[in-house]
Each structure stands twice: as C-alpha cells, then as structure tokens.
C-alpha cells in the first residue's frame, strides 16, 4: 500500500473541490453566493400567498349554492 503525503492529499482535496464547483475556486463561488444573497435582500421582503382550505361541507366558492363536495371538489384535485 502506497502512502500519500499530506501535500498530495491537500492537492487532491483542492482538485476535488475545483471539480465540484465546475473549475471555480471556493472564493469565487463564495463571492457569487454572497452577491446573490445581497440581490435578494435588496428586493425587500418576500410576500407569501396563504391559501384558505375549503371544507368539504362548506358552500362552494363558485357561487352555485351547493356544498363544495358535491360541486367543485373534483376540479381542485
């Protein structure tokens, strides 16, 4: 079994990292990630849309007057 020196292992690890990041250095990837995070922060808060769950026995939101389970439940699936 051949022993690998510390420097060979370090070089091998650096080569693996470069291959993982597509030829970019870790510093380049970190810089791009930080720049992207700054762009996202500059946009402001993220607005989320909350969906209201309709109960099966609730009136259908389409306005037919029927219960949801008898009217539009199949269209929601």
C-alpha positions in Angstrom: 0.0 0.0 0.0 1.4 3.3 -1.0 1.4 6.1 1.5 0.2 9.6 0.4 1.9 12.6 1.9 0.0 15.4 3.5 0.7 17.7 0.5 -0.6 15.1 -2.0 -3.8 14.8 0.0 -4.2 18.5 0.2 -3.7 18.9 -3.5 -6.1 16.1 -4.2 -8.7 17.7 -1.9 -8.3 21.1 -3.7 -8.7 19.4 -7.1 -11.9 17.7 -5.9 -13.3 21.0 -4.7 -12.5 22.6 -8.1 -14.1 19.8 -9.9 -17.2 20.0 -7.7 -17.5 23.8 -8.3 -17.0 23.5 -12.1 -13.4 24.8 -12.2 -14.1 27.7 -9.9 -12.3 28.3 -6.7 -14.1 28.3 -3.4 -13.5 32.0 -3.1 -15.2 32.7 -6.5 -18.2 30.6 -5.5 -18.5 32.2 -2.1 -18.3 35.7 -3.7 -21.1 34.8 -6.2 -23.3 33.4 -3.5 -22.8 36.5 -1.3 -23.6 38.7 -4.3 -26.8 36.7 -5.0 -27.9 36.9 -1.3 -27.3 40.7 -1.4 -29.5 41.0 -4.5 -32.3 39.0 -2.8 -32.1 41.2 0.3 -32.3 44.4 -1.8 -35.6 43.3 -3.3 -37.3 43.6 0.1 -39.5 41.2 2.0 -41.0 38.2 0.3 -44.8 38.2 0.1 -46.4 34.8 0.6 -49.8 33.8 -0.5 -51.8 31.9 2.0 -54.4 29.6 0.7 -57.6 29.1 2.6 -58.6 25.4 2.9 -62.2 24.9 1.9 -64.0 22.3 4.0 -65.9 19.6 2.2 -69.3 20.7 3.7 -68.7 24.4 3.2 -70.6 26.2 0.5 -68.9 26.1 -2.9 -66.9 29.2 -3.6 -68.1 29.2 -7.3 -71.5 30.5 -6.0 -73.6 27.6 -7.1 -75.2 27.2 -3.7 -74.2 23.6 -3.5 -71.8 22.1 -1.0 -68.2 22.0 -2.1 -68.1 18.2 -2.0 -71.0 18.0 -4.5 -69.8 20.7 -6.8 -66.1 21.6 -7.5 -64.1 19.2 -5.3 -63.0 17.1 -8.3 -61.7 20.2 -10.1 -59.4 21.1 -7.2 -57.6 17.7 -7.3 
